[in-house]
Amino acid sequence: MKSMSVHEVKAQLSSVLQAVEKSGETLVVCRHGKPIADITPHRQRSRTELHPVMSKIKIGYDPVEEIEEDAWPEESR
């Protein structure tokens, strides 16, 4: 993993972004030798892949099941 100082990144931002995009590697941005941020290439998520948090949600009923009219509030009938 490559690292650069904030000053270097600011001076060469366009070429830094191009290099990250081309190589697919993460760049660590450092201030006074300490890592403060990562610049990572964008990765498009698959629409068919389940989200790790959303996949834990369980619904205890059939959400497309028709319900009886008396289950609706009076003002919504």
N, C-alpha and C positions, 0 to 999 in steps of 0.2 A: 504494500500500500504506500503510495507516494504522499509526501507532505510538503506544504508550502506555507510561507508566512502570509499574514494578512496583507502586508504591503505588496508582496509579489503577486498575490491573487488579484488585488485591486488594479495593479498596473497591467495585468495580462488577462483580465477576466474573459474576454472573448475567446482567446486561444486556449485558456484553461477549460472552458466549457466545451469547446470543440474536441479537445483531447479526451475529456471524460466521456463524451458521447461516443467517440470513435473507439476507445479502448474498452469501455464498459467497466472500468475500475473506479473505485472510490478514491477521492482525494481528501486528505485530512488538512484542514486549515488550522495553523498554529499561531498563537500570540505569545511572544517571549518563550518559545519552545514548548508551550503547553497546548495540547489539542483543544480547540474550542468549537469546531464544526466539521461536518463531513459534507462533501459535495458528491452526490451519487447520481448515476444515470437514471433517468425515468424508465420504469418498466410498466408497461400496460398490463393490468390484471385481466385474467380470463373471466369472462362473464359467467362461465359455467362452473368455475371454482368457488366452493363455499367459503365465505368469510369465517375466520376462526371464532369470532365472538357470536356472530349471527347463527352459526350452526349449532350453538348450545341452547338456543331458544326452542322450547317445546310448546306446542299448542295442544291443549287437552280436548279439543273438539274439532269437528269438520267445519272450517270457516265458510264453505260454499253450501252447507246444508241449509235448506229453507227452514225458517222458524214459523211457529204459529203466530197468528195475528195478535193474540192476547199477550205475547211476550214483548211486544212493542209498547213503549209508553203511550198513554192515551193521546197526548198532544201530537204524536208522530204518526198516528194511524190514518 
